[in-house]
Amino acid sequence: MASQFRSALLVLLVLSLAVYGRDGGHGFAEAATGAAAGAAGSSGRPTSMRRVHFYTFTDTIPHPGTCALAEATAELGGVLRIIGLSKRPGYILIHSHSPTLKFLMLQEVIEYELNEGRIAKDDLMIFADGHDVLLQRPLAEIVAAYERWPGSPYLISGEKNCWPWPHTDPSHGKWDPGMAVAPNTTFPVHKWLQISASEFCRAIPEKGPYRYPNIGLSMGPVHRFLEVLKRNNRIVLDEDVNDQGAMWLVIIRHALELNMEIDQNAEVFLNMLQYEQGDLAREPCVADFFAEPNVATPAAPPALAEAEAFVLTGLLRYCPAGADLTDADICRMAASSLGIRWGGSYEGPGDHHFCLHADDGRDAVYFNAAGERAAVSPQNGFYGSLCRKVPAPGGSARLRAPPLNLLTNFTPGFLHFNGPSHEDDTWVACYHAWVEEFRVSGKGHVFFDVDHNIVLSTDDICDYSWYRIRDFHAHPVHGGVLDFLKDFYKLPVDPGLLAWRGSTSAVDAVKLGREEDLHSSSERLQEALFELSSAPV
């Protein structure tokens, strides 16, 4: 097992070279997706596609929750971008009051990736907590749901519980952890108005059952997301409020200016805190949580029939068996039906096979006529595949759907098990349902480690087949993973990111302990995390 993980690391490092592309592009472009994958504009043609970058934070590799999120993302049309893996497990707990670190780090990463040209200011981005969030619908469907809001807002998840403020009424929620915020503490809204801590829970108007904002899930254009992060982090640093409290202040002070919306009807994000039996059409997470529709799907309008015959994969992906478009004319038809420019045919031995979409600035579809001389597996991180829509026997992740939320009549794209909602058996049951639905080896499932600027496969490091996960917090690490971590933590952090962060970054300002003291009770884990580590962190 140890040699398996060491050899896997070498393979992963070779794979990481593929993200740069043949034309010298930098970084890793995320999936191009959106309403075009499943909806059409008034003309009957699919609406224009939007690039989506899906970020999460974790300082722990591996973690079963992060693994489930990464594998579902790979199956549902994207590549998960993870920030935080240059730090050691538990760093977030010693940095400062949780969860301050993740937004401070996210702001630096977004600014850096914008500067490097890896992402663009009008692209969409999603941010999710790294351990207790599960993706359950294709990213294209999530974008289509998001675009029901006018003006591309910064959309933040809603929840039933008002946190971190004092509760003064039963409608404020059932979980009041007694935060050390005195009820009479006041916060300025502007120079002529202030609000006390006890008034926050009454300040948010109720337009759905998930009334209160929760920072564990959010979505919006990169430029708007970055403006929210800047305001939020400034409040965290200047007013000594944690990220959740700071976000409330951003909403109260800047919601109109920044076009901020709370997903109070769980159209995109469903918060599982205070979930009650019967909220969903099927309970989480019973054996048939993901199921085929039990009613016939209405026939597509004639204008959509052609578009719905083809789908676009995420980047660095080939079509499933039997779905390749092996004819140039069919490839051109697929490009037309999906609303993408046709670039022509070429012969490229060793390149992405058959019908491909080049998302490297050209935004065009090409057909590689090299046949069997094309690459056996995807090699270019900027290429995806156009495929025929062929249902897999017994259903597929795209055909099998999670249950409807009966409170709002929407099927959200994400589940978030925050606070005590991950302390019972529900998260465990859902984790295993996600593994059953989305985990598969040898299919190219990867995530992008932003800190080290490499792509990592989930095949080995997310393999928990040797142990059944029984708890959100406690999960063992076997010797092969420890050997992998010894090599992993010797990898250099992206020098460009380090230079951007500089020597005075708040990300590196630890207030509650020392990183080198983490996990001091485990000699083997300490050795894997720190001994002979030469990588700057």
N, C-alpha and C positions, 0 to 999 in steps of 0.2 A: 504493500500500500504506500509506503514512504516513497519508493522509487516511482510509483505511478504519479504521485503528486509532483515530484521534482521534474519528471519528464513533461508533465502537463504544463508546468510553469514555462518551460522552454518553448513549448508549442504556442502558449498564449503570447509570449513575447514576439514570436515570429508573426502570429496573427495580427498583433498590434500594428505591424508595419503596413498592413493593408489599409488602414484608415486614412492614409495620406493621399491615396489616389495617384494616378499616372501623371496628372498635370501639376503636381507640386502643391496641391491645396493643403491647408493646415487643419489639424484637428479632426473631429468626427461629426459629420452632419447627421442630424436626426431624421426620422421618417418624415417624408412629405405625405401629408394625409389631409383629411378634412371632409367637408360635406361632399366633395367630389367622389368620394368612395361609395357613397350610398344615397345621395340626394341630388336633385337637379334644380336648376333655376327656372324662372318662368318661361324661358325659351325651350325647355325640355332638355337642354344640354347640362351636364354636370357643372356646378359652380367651381370657381377657381380653387386650386389646392393651396393649403397653407402649411408651411413647415411647422412641426411641433417638436419641441425639445422637452423631454420629461426628466426632471431632476428629483433626486432624493438625497437625504443626508444619512450617513451612518459612519461611526468610527469603528465598527465591528465587522470583521470578515472571518468566517461566514456567519450569517445570522439567518435562521430559517424564515423569518418574516421578510427580510430583504430578498432572499432567494425566491420565495413565492412571488413577490412583486416583480422581480426581474424576469422570471420565466413566463409569467402571464403577459408582461409587456412584449416579450419576444414573440409570443404566439399571437398577440392582438395588434401587431402592426407597428412596433417601435423598438427602440433600444433605450434601456434605462441608463441615465447618466448619474453616477454616484459621486458625491463630494464628501470629503471627510476621511478617506482611507489613508491619508498620510499621518493621521493621528492614531494613537493606540486606543484599544477598546476601553471605554469608560472615560475618555478625555472630556466628553461633554459634561460629566458630573463634577469634575474638578475645575472646569473653566470658570463658571459663575452660576448664578441661579438659572436652572433649566427653564426654557429651552433656548437661551440667548444665543448660543454659539451658531446654530444652524443658519439663522438669517444673516448674521455677520459674515459667515463664510460664503453664503450664497451670493451676497452682494458683490464680494470681491471676484468670485468666479464669473458672474454674469458680465461685470465690467471688463474682465480680462478676455473672455471669449468674444465679446463684442469687438474689443480692440484688435483681436487676432483675426476677425472675420469668420469665425466658426459659426456664429449665429448673427442674425440681423434684427434690427430694432422692431420691425413689424412682424417677425415670426411670433407664433404663439409659444408659450411655455407653461408647463404644469409643475408645481412643486408639491411633494407628498412627504409626510413623515416616513422614515425608513423601515420601521419594524412592525408597525401596527396598522398599515394601510394595505388593502388588497384591491387590485384592478380586476374588474369583472366584465367590461364591455370593450369592444375594439376602439382604438383611439379615434378612428374616423367617426364613429357614432358619438363619441364624447364631444368632438369638435362640432358636429351637427347640433347637438343639444346646447352647447355653449353659445352657438351663433344665433340662438333664439333671443338672446339679450341684445338690444341695440347698442351700437357704438363700441363694440369690443371692450367691455369693462374689465376691471380687475375683479374677478369673481372669487369669493371666499366661502368656504364651507360654513353651513349653519349647524347648530346643535340645540338640543332641548334645554341644556343646562347653562346658566349664567356663571361664567368663570373668567377671572379670578375674584369677582367682586362679592361683597356681603349680600346674602339673600334676605329680603324683607317681605317676601310673599311666596306662597307655595308655587305660583306660576313661574318662579325663577329657577326651578329645578330641584331635584332630589339630592344632588351631590354638592354639598357645601363644605370643602375641606378646611374651612377656617383659616384662610390666608391672612397673613399678618398685615392687613390693610385696614387701618382704623376707619370706621364708618364715616367719620367726619373729616377725613383727609380730603383735601380739595386738589383738583387739577385744572389748569387753565384751558379753556377752549379758544378764546382769543382775549384780547386785553380788557374787554368789557364783560366777559362771561366766564364763570368757572363752574365745575361740577364736582359734587362730593362722591366718594366711593359708594355710598349707599344709594345713589341715584342712577348708577350706570345700568342696572338691570331694568329700570323703567324707561330708559332713554331710547332703547331700540324699538321701533314700531313692529308690531306682530303682523306679518303677512303670510305666515305659514307655520307649521308645527316645529320647524327647526329655526327658532327665532334668533339665536345668539351666534356671533361669529366664532369660528374656531380656526386657528392658523395651521392646522395639520394638513389642509388641502386648499390649494388656491390655483388660479389659472388666469391668464391674460396675455396681451401683447408684451413682448420683452421690454419695450421702453416704458410702458405703464407699470409693469411689475417692478422694474428697477426704481422708479420714483417712489413707489410704496415702500420698498426695502429701505431706501435712503431715509425716509421720514421715520419709519419704524425703528431703525437702528440708531438714529440720532436721539430718539426718545429713550431707548434702552440705555444709551451711554450717558446722556445728560440728566435724566430724571430717575434713573435706577429702578426701572420697571421691567419685568420680564417681557418676553416677546408677545405673549398673549395679551397682557394688559396694555402694552404699547400699541398693539394693533387696534384695540378699542379706541384709543386716543387718536390714532390716524383716521379711523372712520368718522369719529365725532368732529374732528377738526378739518378733514380734507376730502370727505366722501364725494361731494359734488365736483370739486376741482379735479379729482383723479378718477371719476366715474367708477366708484366702488359699489359692488352689489354683494349682498349676502344670499346664498342659495338656500332660502328658507323653505323651499318645497322639495329639496333634495333631487333636483333635476339632473345634477351631475355628481354631487358628493352626498353620500349618506353617512351620517355620524351615528354609531351604534350605542352611544351612551344613552341610557334610559330606553333602550329598545324594549318593547312589550310584545308578548306573544300575539300574533295576528296582525302586526304592522306590515309584514311581508306576506305575499301570497303563499310562499313556502318558507318554513322556518329555517333559520341559519344554524348549522349547515347540514341539513338532512341529505340522505343519499341522492335524492333527485333535485338538489338545489340548482344545478345546471340541467336544463331539460329542453327537449325539442318542443317547439310550439304545439299546443294541442288543438289548434284550429288551423284550417287551411289558409295559406298565405294568399292574399288577393293578387290577382294577375297584375303584372306591371303595365302601366299605360304604354301604348306603342312607342312613344317618344323615349321611354326609358328602357325598353326591352333590350336594345343593343348595348347600352351602357352597363346594364346589370349582368351581361354575359362575361364581363372581364373585371378583374380586380388587380390592384397594385400592391405588391408586398412592401414591407419595410426595407430599409437599406441592408445590404450585405446578406440578401436572402434569395434563394431559388424557389421556384414554384413547387408545390407538393406534387407527388407522383400523379402523372396523367393530366396535369394542368398546363404544361409548357406550350407556348405558342411557337411552333417550329417552322412556320411559313411566314415569309416577309410580308405578304399581302394581308394575312390575318393580323400580324403585328401592327401594321399601319392602321387597320380597321380599329384595333383596340385602342391605339393612341387617339384616334379621332373620337371614339365613343367616350373616352375619359377626359377629353378636352385638353390633351397635351400635344405640343408641337411634334410633328414627325421629322426626324433628322436624317433618315435614310438607312441604307444597308452598308455593311462593311465586312471585311474578313479579318478577324482578330484572334489568332491562335493564342491560347493561354488567358484570354479575357473572358468576362462574364458571358455566359452562353445565351443564345436565342434572343428573345425580345426583352430589352432592358430600358430602364429609365435612368438617364444621367442627371443626377441632382448635384452637379458640380459647378453650377453657374449657367450651364447650357439649358437646363430644364427641357429636355427633349427625349424622344423615344428613338432608339436605334435597334436594328436587327443585326446580330452577329451571325454571319453565314459560315463560321468556322466548323460547325458541326461537332464531331467527336474530338476535334483538336482544341476546342474551347476548354476553359478551366473546369475541372471536376467539381470544385466548390467555389463559392463567391470569393473574389480576391480584392475587390475595390469597394471601399467603405462609402463611396458616393453613388453606387449603383443599386437599384432595386429591380425587380422583375415584374413584367406584365403577364398575367396568368388567366387561363380560362377558369371560370368559377365552377368547380366540380365538387359537390358535396362528398365528404369522406364517408365510407361505410360506417353505419352506426352513429352518425352525427359528427360534428366538429366543434371546435371552440367558437367559431363564428356562427354556426347554426344553433348550437345549444346556448340558451339564454338563462340568466339569473331571474329570480322572481320579481314581479311588480311590487312597488311600494303602495299598499292599499290606502295609506293616509293621504297620498298626493297624486296617485295614478301615474307616476313616473317610474322608470327603471333606471336608477343611477348607475354611473360608470365606476364608482369607487365605494368601498366600505372602509370606514375608519373606526377602529376599536380603541378609542382613547380613554384615559383615566381608568376607572375600575372596570370598564367594559371588556378589557382583555384579561381580567383576573379569574374569570370562571372558565368553564369548559367550552364556551362558544367559539372563542378564537382558535382553540386547539382543533375543534371539529372543522372550522372553516379552513384552517391551514391544510389539513389533510384533504379536504375537498378540492382545494386549489392544486395541490400536488397531483392528485388523481386527474384533474382536468387539464393541467398545463405542462407538467414536467415531462420532458422527454430528452434523452441523450442522443447525441449524434445528429442533431438537427440544426446545429449552429446557434443555439441559444447563448447569448453573450450579454454583458453589460459593459459600459464604458466607465473606467476609473479615471475621473477627471484629474485628480491630484497627480497621478503618475502618468497621465496621458497614454493609457494603454487599454486595450480591449481584453476582457477576461471571459473565458467560457464558464458556464455554470455546470457543465457536465460532471466534474469531479468535486469541486468545492461546495456544491449545493446538494451533494448526495448524502441523504440521511437514511438510506435504506437499511443501514446497520443498526439503527436505533429509532424507536418510535417517539416522536416529539409528544410530550405529555403536558408541557407547561410553557407559558409565554416567556418566562424569565430564565429557567434552568434548562440548558441543553449542552450535552458533553461535546468535547472536541477530541477526536482520535489522533493517534500518532502521525498519520499521514498528513493531516491538516497542520499539525505543529511543524512538521518538516517544511511544508509549503510556506508557512508563515515566516520561517527563518529566512528563506530566500526573498519572500515578498517584501519584508521590511528593510531589506538591503537595497531595494530599487530606489533610484533617485526620484525625488519629487520634480515635476515639470519645472525646469529652471526659469521659464518665462513666468509661470505662476508665482514662484518664489520672489522673483524680481518685482512683479506687480504688487505683491503683498507687502514687500519692504520689511524693515526691521522694527516698525512701530505698530504693526497690525494688532487690532483688538482681538483677532483670532488667537494670537499667541500669548495673550495676557491672562495667564492662569491665576485664579484668585483663591481656590479652595484646596490646593494640594500640589503635588509634583507628579508629572507624568511618569517619571521613572519609578515611582512608588506604586503604580497601579499593579494589581494582581501579585503583590509581594508574597502572598500566602501560598502561591503555586510556583515552585522552583522551575518546573518544566515550561510553564506558560511564560514566566519571566524570561527564561532563556530564549524562547522563540520570539518574544516581542522586542527584546532589547540587546541581548548579547551579540557582540560583533556587528551591530547595526552601524552601517556607514552612511546611511541616507540622511540628508538634512530634513528635519521636520519642523 
